[in-house]
Amino acid sequence: MTPATLADRVKSLALDAGFTEARITRADEAWEAEDRLRAFVGEGRHGTMAWMEETLERRVRPTAMWPEAKSAVVVGLDYGPETDPLEILERKGEAAISVYARNKDYHDLIKKRLKRFARAFHEETGEAVKVFVDTAPLMEKPLAAKSGLGWQGKHTNLVSRAHGSWLFLGVMLTAAELTPDAPETDHCGSCRACLDICPTNAFPAPYQIDARRCISYLTIEHKGPIPHEFRAPMGNRIYGCDDCLAVCPWNKFARVTQETAFHPRDELKGPKLAELAALDDAGFRAYFRASPIKRIGRDRFVRNVLIALGNSQDPSLLAAVSPRLEDASALVRGAAVWALWRLDADRFAAERAERIESEADAAVRAEWALETTFNGPDASA
């Protein structure tokens, strides 16, 4: 079978395995993505994601993961939402959860399909293969752009002419020589929509991101208290942030995903913040069964919910905040103190008088030491 015929066959097998798109690129060529990643980590823009630094040498090029790799087959699975993800930001008593996390964990689904695809390819050709989802140290977005699946937009995410910004990615590396597809052209033009909408100014320049300022990083990867300057801009975003994705003009060509595993569960379309704040560990694990949200754990999650409650501007939600002032987790207690400060300055001052001296955790005591009135997003920075 010629490389071109084999390339056609491998794409057919990928679609048969349940993927929306499949493209091919060389895996053994030098590329600019290596220099960009080294600069990103060198400047500390990965924040506390130490694994990015630890795996840097394996991550910089596909052949660092597997020296025998010759070709990369990049697959895409669309997850276009049925409604505008930005609409919920106006419903401040409800939780805004990133589109990709409103049902089953996409990592599990994509990995199963990748294994099915790779097994079929190996059985048919005898060629060696390895598969990767985005939890592995492989730069799948530059590979996807190089394969022609889309281009990396100014928000650094992949943009597809057919699916907008709503495309999950997976990669199969193979030792087989496959005819590569042409890279996609950048079609962002002069558009700045994704840069301008970012609530925390996480883009130092087009095509660059500082993860330390990104709400997705802060709500998911960051393990400590949310830095004060980012709390008010978070609004009611409790897991991830879709703003830069949702505003992309190319989304007008996207379709609502046909994948039922990505259709939002009813209880995740706009859950009440007050209900989520009451979750204990067992309740959290049950509520987010099979969801990627379960990965961050109850304490980090409730921390995010309490920040959103503090941003709700609804004093009636104090009833959801008060019990968390006694929470066993210092991370949760500190966020509860901040939420109380935002919602009721008088009660905050009264509570502080009796609680600050008995609080054992220094970070929580620092929250009680805030000024007694809120004067804007950076008032406590």
N, C-alpha and C positions, 0 to 999 in steps of 0.2 A: 504494500500500500504506500503510495507516494505521500510526502509530508503534507501536501495540499489536501489530498483525499482523506488522510488521517485527521487533519484539522477539522474538516467538515463532519467527520464521524464523531469526534470528541465533543463538538458542540451539540450534536444531536443527542448524544448520551446525557449531556448535562441537562438539556431541556426535558428529556425523558425522566430524569431524576427529580424534576419538580422545580427547576430554576427558571426564572423569567428571561435571563440573558446569559450569554457566555461569549467570551472573547479570549484571544491568545496573544501572548507577548513572549519575547525572549527573557529568560531568567538569569542569563549568564553575562549580561552586558553591564558596563559601567553606567551609572546614572547620577543625576544631580540630587536625587532624593537623599543620598548618603550625606552630602555636604550640608543639606538643610537640616537633617536630623541631628547631626553633630553640633551645629550651631544652636539649635533649639535646646538641647540638653546642656551645652556649654554655657549658655546664658541663664540657666536655671529656670527656664519657662515651663518645665515639667512639674514644678512644685514639689510636693511630697511623694510623687509617684517614683519611688526609688527604683522600682523594677525597670523603668526605662533606662536608667543609667547602668544598672547591673547587667542588662541584656543588650546594651548598645552595640557591641561588636557582632552579636548574632543578628541584630535587627537591621543593620545598615544596608545589607544586600541579600537577596534570596539565597545565593550560593554560600553565604556564611551559615545559613541554616542547614543547607544540604549541598555540598560541593558538586555532586553529580547532576544537579538540576540543570536542564537545558531550556525547558519551556515552562511557562506558567499559564494555566487556564484559570481565568478570573470569572467567577459566576456572580450573578446578581439576582436578588429576590426582592420584588417591590413590596413596599408596605404603606402605600399612599393612604392617608387618613380620609374618613368620610366627611369630616367637618374641619373648619379652620381651627388649628390648635391655639391660635391667639385669642379666640373668643372667651375662653375661660378666665383669662387674666383680669377681666372686668368683674368676675364673680368672686369677690375677695374672701368670702367665707368658705369657698370650695378649694380643693387642692388641684393644682395644675401638675399633671404627671406627663412626662415626655411620651410622645406618640408610641415609640417603640416598646415602652414598658407597660402598656395597658392590658396586656394579656400574657401569653406564654413567652418564656425566655427564648429569644431568637437564636441564641448560641446553640441550644440543644437541637432545634429543628434543622438549622443549617448544617451542623456537624453530621447529623444522621443522613441528610441528603448528600453531603459531600462524600461520605463513606460509601454510600450506595453507588454514586457516580464513579468514584475512583475504583471500586471493586469491579464494576462492569467494564471500565476501560482496561484495567489490568488483565482481567480474564480474556478479553477480546484480543489484546495486543501483546501481553506478556511484559509490558514495560513497567518499570518501577515507578511508584507514585508516593507522594506524601500530601496530606490535606491540612488546611489551616483555616481557623476562624480568627476573629480579631482579638482573641485572648492570647494568641501566640505572638512571639516577637518577629512578625513579618509585616512590612509596610504594604498593606493591601490597597490603600487608596492611590499611591503613586503607580502601583502595578496596574490598577484598574484604568487609570488615565493612559498609561503606556499601551494598554491593550485596545484602547478605543471604546471602552465601556462608557466613558464620560470624561470629564475634566475636573481637576480640583479647583473649585471656585475660590473667590476671595475670602470665604469663611473657612477655607482649607478642607471642606468636605467635598465629596464627589457630587457632581451635577451631571445629570443625564438629560439629553434632549427628549427622551421618551418618558422618563420617570421623575424629572425634577431632582429634588434633593432626597427622595424617599427610596433608597435602594440599599439593602443589606448586601454585604460582600463576603465571599469566601474564595479560597484559592486552592487549586491542586497543582503542585509542582510535579514534574515528570522528567525523567531522563530522556524521553522521546524528543526527537527533532520534529517540531510542528511548525507549519507556516504561520508566521505572526500576522496579526491584523495591524492596520495603521493606527497610530495614536489619534485621539480626538483633539480637535482644535479648541482652544479656550474661547468660549462665547459670552464671557461676562461683559465685555466691552467697558463702557464707562459707568455701569451700574454700581452703586454703593449701598444698595438696600440692606444687605446682610451686615455690613459694617456699621451702618448708622443706627440700626435698631438695637444693637447689643446693649443691654441695660448696664453693663459694668465696664464697657470700653475694653473688651478683652482682645481686640485686634490692634496691635501696635502699628500695623501697616497692612495693606491688602496682601492676602496669601500668607499672613503670619498670625499666629495666635499665642497669647500668653495664658497658659492653662490656669495659672494662679488667680486670674481674674474671671475665669469662665464659670458660670453658674452650674453647668453640668459637672465640672470638676469639683466645685465647692460642695455641691449637694451629694455627690456620689463618692469621689475619691478622697476628699479631705476628711481626716479623722477627728480633728480637734474642733474647738469653737470656730464658728464662721467669723472671719475678720469683720470688725464693725462697719467698715466702709462699704461692704457688700450686702449687708443685711436688708436695709430698706430697698435697694434695687432688686432684690430677689422677689419681692412681691409675694405671690402665693405659689411660686414655683418650688415644689418640695422634692422633685426628683427629675433632674435634667432640665434642659431649656431648649425649646424648639424655635425660638424667635428667628435666628439667622437662617434656619432651614425653611421655616414656614413662609417667610417673606420673599423668597426667591421667585422671580418672575417665571422661571422655567417650570414651576409647579403647575402652570396652567395646562401643560401637556400631560401631567400625571393622571393616573386613574386611581380610583379607590381599589385597594388591594383585594384580590379574590381569595387570598389566603385566610381562612377562618381563624387560624391560630393568632393572627394579628388584628382581628376585629376586637375592639375594646370590650372587656367585660363590663357589664352594667355598673357594678360597684366601683369601677375605676374610671368612669366617664367624668366624674366630678364629685368625688367623695367629700363629705363634710369634714372640715378641719377638726372640729370639736370631737368627732367620733374617732378620728385617727390619733389624736393626742392621748386618748384613753387606752390605747393598745399596750398590753404588757407583752413580754417576749413570746409567750405561747400564742397570744392573739395575733401578734404581728406575723408570725410564721404561718399561721392558718390563713390569714387574710391574703397574704401574698404568695400562696402556694404556686409553684411552677413559674413564678414571675422573677425577672431579673432584679427586682427591688429587694428581694430577700437577701441578696448578697451583701448589702450594706449593714444589715443588722438593725435591731429595734432602736437602739439608743441614737444612732446617727440619724435614722429616719425621723424619730420624734423630735430631735433637735431641729430638723428642717421644718417640721410641722409647727413648732412653737415660734420660729422666726416668721412663718406665714401668719400665724395668729396675731403676732405683734404688729404685722403690717395690715391687718384687716380693718383697722379704724373702727372696730365694733366692740365697745365695752361689754356688751352682753356675752362675749366669748371669754370673758375673764373666768367664768366657771370652768372652762376647759383648761385654763392655764394654772389655776391655783393648786390643784393636786400635784402638779409636776414640780412645784417648789419643794416638795418633800421626796422627790424621786431618788431612788438609790443611785442613779447615775449622775455624776457631777456634770457631765456634758449636757444632760437633759435639764438639770437644775439651773445651770447657767443660762440656757436659752429661755427657760421659763421666767427667770428674773428679768431678762431683757424684754420679753413680751409684756410682762406686768408693767415695766417702766414705760413702754410705748402706749399702753392702753389706759393706765390710771396712775398719774403722777402722784396724787395724794396718797393713794393706798401704797404705792411703791415706797414713799417716804416713811409711812407708818410701819410697814413690814420691815424695812431696812433696820430701823432702830432696834428691833428685837432679834433679827436673824443674822446680821453681819458678823457679830462676835462669835456666835456659835457655829458658824459655817467652817468646816475643816478644810475645804478645798480653796486654794489661793485664787484660781481662775474664777470661781463662783463669787468669792468675796470681791474680786475686782468688778464683777457685774453689779453687785450691790453698791459699789462706790461710785456709780455713775451720777452725773448731775441729775437733779430731780425733775427736770423738764427736757423734752425732746425738741431739738432745734434744727433738725434736718438730717439727711442721710449720713453726714460725716460728724455729727455732733459729738459722738463718743470715740472718734478715731484717735 
